[in-house]
């Protein structure tokens, strides 16, 4: 069985020109950067900052954001080269198909489906919490069975996914305009937090900046980072180890810059604009994350931070309730754009897989008027609504991190492979220091993966096994790269 058959770069680009599978080119470098900021600035700033500072890293959470940002930056350079060389929907899936072969591409595509679907549902549930809180602040309490901690159906989460699905079906340019308005709103709020928070910082809250490592039952057993289990290290929080453990968690805050690459096929000048969009959005967001985390742990003792709404909680603690309300509005805008762009990225990856025949090709038809993969968008919207409305996630969000890091590893390896196998390809952007930089990227991603809990690894392996079964049961035989004899067998 030839499971490592590749799809040439030229064929990938020709496939984008087929009328029934042709996406409209409407996006610019500014649109892509805004999409990147739209999906990156959200959960990390509005939720994770407090959780990891209080439980894992202390004030040194700022260093955790720096570590995660550096790891993302290494992978981003590899993504930028690929996206400028192969400007086709599908991101890491498409890049893998052109370099490593069909089965590795399937694995990474299956991995991305987990990452993006789960992330969109998790964030929409977070959106619901902020929305219910804002309504409560003006006297409109939603029933607990609709939007409480354990609702029968999380109605606000379902409705926001429904609205965003309709927007995505209506066209990529409309989606980018809605995204722009919401991004401006939330960046304004984030800058307000930074500037206003400076007036309430107490330097004593920064001491100790790296709290002494302590053994903790919070990370024992299957919840312990894999690296601590492998090397027999006593599970601890805080200390230097805590900085890296926190980096593996706050990595969730950076997820999304790779989604910019999924929009390459809908970009007017992808060779120039996609690298700008990827690197620009990542740089802006890293600076914002570090600044916000330093301000928040300076305003309130890290041990007293709220794990649900740390930003608004910090301002409430210093008596600035009006700012806390504004932050809630910014959080709602922020999380809305995250869900929007995650849904968009999900449909583009699935679109590429369906177009290649690894999943039913009929799903990849583009709407004749809107120029979007309408069938897939609706399908993904329905699945996400079901997940967000009826499933309780808990710590499953960490599955998103391991899936993303795995994709980064594959892309980093793929850049080196494509340099060797197709040195003739025009590359509008070239990652520096190849193969050293991709090698460092792989090592950094694997290290962060090892800092994730054992139970996350087990769940990830189960999902991958299911993916292998689907591939050999359907994808291998229906792939457009399969021989006529292979297709005849099914």
N, C-alpha and C positions, 0 to 999 in steps of 0.2 A: 504493500500500500504506500503510495507516494503522498505522505501527509506533509511533506516539506516543499511541495510545488509552490513556486512563487508567481506573483502577478507583476508583470513589468510595469515600470513607472509610466511608460508610454501608453499601455493599455488602461491603466488607472485614469489617466488624463482623458483618453478617448471616451471612456465610459461616462464622463461628465457631460459629453456633448449629445448623448442620446436624448431625443426630444421628450420621451416619457419619463426620463430620469434626470432632467436638467433643472438644477436649481438656479434661481435668478441671482445675478451678481449686483448687489446693492450696497455693500458695506465698504467703509473707508477705514484708515488707521485710527481715526478718532472714535468711530463706532466700535472697533475692536477693543480699544483701550477701555472705553466705558463699559463694554460687556465684561471685560476682565475685572475691573474694579467692582462692577455690579455683583459679580458672583463671589469675589474674594472677601470684600468688606461686608461682614454680616455676623455669622455665628461666632467667629473668633473674637471680635471686639465686644459684641453685646452680651455674650454668654461665657465663653471659655476662659476669658481673662481672670474672672473671679474664682472659678472652680480650680484651675491649676495653681494659682497663687496661694490659695487657702490650703490646698490638700497635698501639693506635690513640690512646688518650687519656691514659694515665698516671694519676696520682692524681685528675686532673680528671674522671675517669669519673663522679664524683658529680654534676658539673654536667651531664653528658650525660643522666643520669637525670632531672634537673630539667627540662631542655629537652624531653625526650620526654614527661614528665609534663604539662608545660604544654600541649603540642600535643594530647595526649589529653584534657586538661581542657576545651579549647575545643570539641573534637568531642563530648565527653561531654554538655555543656550542650545541644547540638543534638539528640543522641540522646534525652536526657531529655524534651525538649519533644515530639518525635515519639512516643515510647513512651507518654507520658501522653495524647496526642491520638488515636493509632491503636493501642490495646492488642491487637495481633494478632501471631501468630507470623510470623517471617520477617525481623525487624530491618530492615536497610537496603534489602533487596529490597522488602518491603511498603511502606516509606516512599516509595521511588522510584516504585512503581507508582501511588501516589495523587497524585504531584506531577509527575513528569517524563514518565511514560508507560511503555508496556509494554516497548519495546526497551531503554531505559536500565535498567529494572528487571531484565530478563533479564541484561543485561551485569553488573550488580552482583551478581545471584544467582549467576551463573556464576563470578564473581570470588570470592564467598564460599565456593563449593564448593571451589575451589582452596585458599583460605586455611585453611579449617577441616580439610579432609581431610589436607592435607600437614602441618599443624601437629600434629594428633593422632598421625600416624605418626612424625613427627620426635621428638616428646616421648616416645612409647612406646619408641623406640629408646634415648633417653637414660635412661629408667627402667630398661631392661634392663641398661645399663652399671653403674648404681649397685647394682642388685640382685645382679648377678654379683660385683661388688666386695665387697658385704657378705657374701655366701656364702663368698667366698675368705678373708675375714678370720676366719671360724670354721672354716676347713679344708675347705670344700666347694667344690672347683673344678669349674666347669662346663666341658665340652669346648669348645675354641675354635670348632668348627664349629657350635655351638649359640648361643654368646654372646660370641664374640671380636670383634676389630676388623673382621673381614671374614667373618662366619659364612655357612654354606650356607643356613641358615634361623635367624632370630633368634627362638628359641622363647620366651624370657621375654616379649618384646614382643608376640608373638602371643597368649600366654595372658592377659596383663593386659588386652588389648583385648577378648578373649572374655569374661572375667569382668565387665568394666564394661558390655559390651553387654547381658548378661543382667540386670544391675541396672537399666539404663535401660529395658529392656522391661517389667520388673516394676512400674514406676511412678515418677512424678516425686518423690513424697514420700519413698519409700525412697532414691532417688538423693540427695535433699537431706540425709537423715540420715547416710548413708555419707560424703557430702562434708563434713558438719559435723565428724564425728569426725576425719577426716584433716586438715581445716583447723586444728583446735585443736592437733593434733600438730605440724604444721609451723610454725605461728606461735609455739608454745612454743620450738621449736628455733631459729627466727630470733631471737627475743628473747634466748635464751641466748647466741647468737653475739655479739649486740650488747653485752650486759652483760659476758660473760666476756672478749671481745676487748678491751674498754677497758683491762684490766690489762696487756696486752701491746703496746700502741701505742708506737712510737718516733717522735717528732716529726720526726726526720731523714728518715723515709721519705716525708714529705709534700713534700720539697724536691727538685727544683722541682715545684710543684703542677701547672703546665702546662709539660711538657717542651718544649724547643725543637723546632720542626718539622724533620723530616728526610725527604729523598727516600727512597723505599723501593720495591723491586721487587715487594713484596707487593700493591701497588695499581697496577700498570702494565697497559697493554693493556685487555682486556675487564674486568679486575678493578677498574679505576679508577672512582671515583664519576663518574656522568654529568656532574655540574656541572663537574668539573675538566677533562673532555674538551671540553665545550661552550665553555668560556672559556679553554682553552689553559693551564690551571694545571698546574705540575709536580706529579705525584702525590706526596703527602706523608702521613706519619702524625704524630700529636702536634700541638702548637701549637693555636691557636684553631680552625683548620679541623678538626683531629682531634676536638675536642669535638663538633662537629656531625656529622661522619662517624660517630662512636661513637653519637651519639643516634639516627641512622638504624638502627643495628644493635640497640642495646638497646631500641629500640621494640618488638622481639619480646617483650620482658619485660612489656609492658603489654597485649598482645593478650588480649582476653577480656572487658573491661568491656562491650563491645558485645554480647556473648553474653547478658548480663543482659536486654537488650531482646528477644531471641528468646523469652524465657520470659514475656513480658507476657500472652499469652493464657492462661497457666496460673496467673496471679496473682489472688488474691482481690480486692484493690483496686488494680488496676494504675495508675490515674491518680495515686495517692498514693505507692505503694510502689516502682514501677519507677525513678522519678528518684532516690529515696533509695538504692536498691540500686546504681545506676550510679555516682552521685557519691560515695557513702560508701565503696564498695570501692576506687575509684580513689584517693581521698585517703589512705586507710590504707596502700595498697600503695606509693604514692610516698614516703611518710615512711619506710617500712621499707627500701625500696631505697636511698635516700640514706644512711640510717644504716649499713646493712650495708656499702655500698661504701666509706664513709669509714673504717670499722673495719678492713676487710680490707687496704686499701692502707696503713693505718697500722701494721698488724701485720707486713707483709712488703713488701719493696721491690717496686714494681710490675713491674720487669723480671724478678723471680724467681717471680712468681705462676704457679700451675698453670692451664692453660687448660681442663683437663678437670673438675677439682673444686677450684676456688679456695678455698672456705671450709674444707673439711676439710684441704686442703693447707697453708693458713696456720696452722692450729692444730698440724698435724704439725711444721711448721717451728719452732714454739716449744716443742716437746716435749710437747704436750697430746694424746696419741694417743687417750685415752678420749673427749675432746670430738669428735675427728675421726670416731669411730665413731657417736656420737650424731647428728652432722650428716648422715652417710650415711643413717641411718634417717629423719631429717626430710626429706631429699631424695627418698627413695622415696615417702613420704606426700605430699609436695608435688607430685611429678610425676604421681602417681596421680590426684589431683583435677584436674590440668590436662587429662589425657586424658579423664577422665569428662565434664567440662563442655564440652570441644571436641566430643566425640561428640554430646552433647545439642544443642549449638548447630547442628551440621551437619544433624542430622535435622530440626530445626525449620525451617531455611531451605528444605531440600528438600521438606518437608511443605507449606509455603506455595506453592512453585512447582508441585508436583503438584496441589494443590487448585485452582489457577488454570488447570490444563490445559496449562501450558507443558511439562510432562513428564507421563507417564502418570498419570491421576487414580486408577487402581486402587491405586497405591502409597500413597495418602494416607489409606487407611481406618484408623480408630482401633480398637484392640483393645477389644472390648466390656466386658471385665472390668478391665483395667489402665488404660484411658484414655490409652494412649500410642500413637504411630505405630509399631507393632511391626514392620510389614513394612519400613519405611524404616530403622528402627534396626538390624534384622538385616542389611539390605543394606549400610548404611554400615559396620557392624562387620566384615563379610566383606571389603569393599574395603580398609579400614584395616589389617586383619590381613595382607592380601596385601602392601600397601605396606610395612608395618613389618617383615614377616618376610623379604622377598626383595629389597627395593630399597635401594641405597646412596644416601644423600642428599647428603652433603658440604655444599656451600654453598647447596643448594636452599632451605634455611630462609629465606633472604632473600626468596624469592618470597612467603612469607607476609606479610612486612612491606609489600611494594609493593601486595599485594592489599588489605590492611587500610587503608593510607593512601588508596588509591583509593576505597574505600567511605566513608571519612570525608569526602573531598572531595564526593562525591555527596550525602551526608546533609546536610552544611553548606549546600550550594546549595538542597537540597530544603526546608529550613526557611524560607528566604526566599520561595521560590515558593509554599508553602502559606499563608504569612501573606498573600500578595497574592491568591491565588485563592480561599481559603476563610477570610476573616477572621472568619466567623460561628461557626466550630467552637469548642466549649468546650476550653480548654487549662488543665488542672490545674497544669501547670508551664510557665512561659514563659522561654525563654532570654533573658538580658539583652542590651541593646545591639544588637538586630537592626536593620539588616543588617550593622553593623560587625563584631560578634563572628564571625558565620559567614564573612565575607570574610577576616578575619585567620586563622581556622581553615583555610580553603582554601589561603591563601598559605603557612602554616606546614607543612601536609601536603605540598604540592607541593615545598617546599624540601627536606624530608626525603627525598622520593622522588628528587629530583635527586642526593642524596648516596649513593644506592644504586648498585652497580656496573652497568656497561653490559650485562654478560651477564644480569643479573637482568631488565633491561628487555626484552631480546630474548626471553627465555623467557616473560615475561609477555605479550608481544605474540602469540607463537605460541599460547598458551592462549586468548587472546581471539579470535583468528581461528577456532580450532576451535569456540568458543562461538557465534560468528556463524553458522557453517555449520549447527550443530545447531538454532539458533533458526529460521532460514529453511527448514530441512528438515523440522522437526516443530512447534516451539513456536508459530510464528505461525498455523499452520492449525488447531491443536487448542485454542488459548486459549479460555477461556470468554467473552472479550470479542470473539471473532471472529464475523462474521456467518454465518448459516446457509449462504449461498452459498460462503463461504470454507471452511467445514468440509466441504461437499459435494465440494470439489475434492480432498479427501484421504480 
